Amino acid sequence: MRIDVLTLFPNVFEGFLGESMIRIAREKGALDVRLHDIRDWATDNHRSVDDKPYGGGHGMVLKVDVVVPAVEAVLEECGKENRRVRTIMMTPQGRPMSQALARELSEEKNLVLLCGHYEGFDERIRELLEPEEISIGDFVTSGGEAPAMCLIDAVARLLDGVLGEPECAKFESFSEELDGMLEYPQYTRPPVYRDVAVPEVLTSGNHAEIEKWRREMSMKNTGRKRSDLLKHTLEFTGDEEE
Ligand SMILES: C[S@@+](CC[C@H](N)C(=O)[O-])C[C@H]1O[C@@H](n2cnc3c(N)ncnc32)[C@H](O)[C@@H]1O
């Protein structure tokens, strides 16, 4: 998969791209991330990318006459005429990011991510480019870079061949395999630490019992921490119709 990122701060991505799962995804050739500095499309001597908001108010707004040509140029470089390229604006006003959306995006060949900054985008950028808008949650970060990194990470680990054991991504919190619930508790050695022991069933070797226990714990965990997700569980399992 190719992901093109438009940002005012390309250096922010440096460590992220060179470590952990993203480094592995890139080394395996599953992921190709290309960074584009929006400032390269500025037209004045000061390389301005933002200006004061019409109507007054605080902060600076990203300029339509810089951002639109920047995105169009990147789309052209991606060969948009010949293939589907999803253009995504990172914004707190967007569709909430989810595991289902990460899976959907991981099926694409090419994504273009647009990171905002300051007060955000001149509204005409939305009108002219009609991007998909994605939010990573109901809170505001100072720029789209951290949200874009969250999205890239969530998508990259789902790409074929990236995770050493692909099953890892299957039985995880929010996955279809767990009916959208949270994961069950996990343990590793030592079997007892400060008098706290690993649940006996996990060392019993009885796989049917382990599976049953995990399912129950997954439900309990979800009920305790995120009861809102149990509604999705009903949708997944079809229990609602019964
Ligand atoms: C300070 S925010 C601007 C927020 C904007 N004034 C508003 O109220 O909607 C600057 C940029 O950070 C990014 N951003 C902030 N919070 C985000 C979130 N929850 N999800 C995705 N992107 C976000 C967006 O790219 C946004 O343009």
The ligand as an ORCA input file, in Angstrom:
! r2SCAN-3c Opt
* xyz 0 1
  C      -6.143     22.556     16.389
  S      -6.844     21.503     15.194
  C      -8.107     22.502     14.479
  C      -9.442     22.211     15.040
  C     -10.556     23.040     14.400
  N     -10.404     24.421     14.722
  C     -11.905     22.542     14.879
  O     -12.370     23.039     15.901
  O     -12.457     21.620     14.273
  C      -5.599     21.486     13.958
  C      -5.572     20.234     13.085
  O      -5.279     19.095     13.874
  C      -5.891     17.951     13.304
  N      -6.722     17.317     14.333
  C      -6.991     17.792     15.559
  N      -7.757     16.964     16.271
  C      -7.979     15.881     15.473
  C      -8.703     14.677     15.644
  N      -9.372     14.395     16.748
  N      -8.714     13.790     14.605
  C      -8.071     14.068     13.461
  N      -7.368     15.202     13.248
  C      -7.322     16.103     14.231
  C      -6.672     18.408     12.092
  O      -5.902     18.164     10.935
  C      -6.834     19.893     12.365
  O      -6.963     20.638     11.171
*
